[in-house]
């Protein structure tokens, strides 16, 4: 069974709620809250999820990487 890699259900949710949701499912994943439009590295890391937020809400589909 493949591990979950995308959380479309978290679109529009508050950043902290999304962080808790992912952490409850996968405690080994590091969740980063990043302001929309910020520069980020392009490396792939399956133990990381970035939450791109604007006005405290998730604005991009969270995914591993």
C-alpha positions, 0 to 999 in steps of 0.5 A: 500500500502506498503512503498518502502523498496529497491532502486536497481536503485541507485546501482552505483550512487554517494552517494549524488545523492542517498541520495537526491533521497531517501530523496525526496521520504521519508523525514522522513527516515535518510540516512547514508553513510557508507564506504563499509566494515565498521562495523554497528549495526545489529538492524532493523530500518525502518526509516533508510537507509544505503548507502554502498559506495566505491569510492563515489559510492553506491555498495550495494542495498540500503534498509530500516533497 
